[in-house]
């Protein structure tokens, strides 16, 4: 369950849902734990890909509607 907790913490961190003390503690953990730092970077990339995919889907749908 540790990995699920880390994923949840990373999500809260990236979504800016942490209070300041929790955010500072999390950032300190990323300095100490290189694996956690890598996981944060990977999750950031995943979120970027998901956002890009959503934009493409919306753009394609808009183009389809425009053609009709």
C-alpha positions in Angstrom: 0.0 0.0 0.0 3.0 2.3 0.3 3.0 2.9 -3.5 -0.7 3.9 -3.4 0.1 6.4 -0.7 3.0 7.8 -2.7 0.8 8.1 -5.8 -1.9 9.9 -3.7 0.8 12.2 -2.2 2.3 13.0 -5.6 -1.2 13.7 -7.0 -1.9 16.1 -4.1 1.4 17.8 -4.6 1.0 18.2 -8.3 -2.6 19.4 -7.9 -1.4 22.0 -5.3 -3.8 20.4 -2.7 -1.2 20.2 0.1 -0.9 22.7 2.8 2.4 24.5 3.1 4.0 22.3 5.8 3.0 19.1 4.0 4.3 20.5 0.7 7.7 21.4 2.2 7.9 18.0 3.8 7.1 16.3 0.5 9.7 18.4 -1.3 12.3 17.4 1.3 11.4 13.8 0.8 12.0 14.2 -3.0 15.5 15.5 -2.2 16.2 12.6 0.0 14.6 9.9 -2.1 15.7 9.9 -5.7 13.1 7.3 -6.6 10.3 9.5 -5.4 11.7 12.4 -7.4 11.7 10.2 -10.5 8.1 9.1 -9.7 7.0 12.8 -9.4 8.6 13.5 -12.8 6.9 10.6 -14.4 3.5 11.5 -13.0 3.9 15.0 -14.3 4.6 13.6 -17.8 1.6 11.3 -17.5 -0.6 14.3 -16.6 0.8 16.3 -19.5 0.0 13.4 -21.9 -3.5 13.1 -20.6 -4.1 16.8 -21.0 -2.7 16.8 -24.5 -4.8 13.8 -25.4 -7.9 15.5 -24.1 -7.2 18.6 -26.1 -6.7 16.6 -29.2 -10.0 14.8 -28.6 -11.8 18.1 -28.1 -10.2 19.6 -31.2 -11.1 16.6 -33.3 -14.6 16.7 -32.1 -14.9 20.4 -32.9 -13.5 19.8 -36.4 -16.0 17.0 -36.9 -18.9 19.3 -35.8 -17.6 22.1 -38.0 -17.5 19.8 -41.1 -21.1 18.8 -40.5 
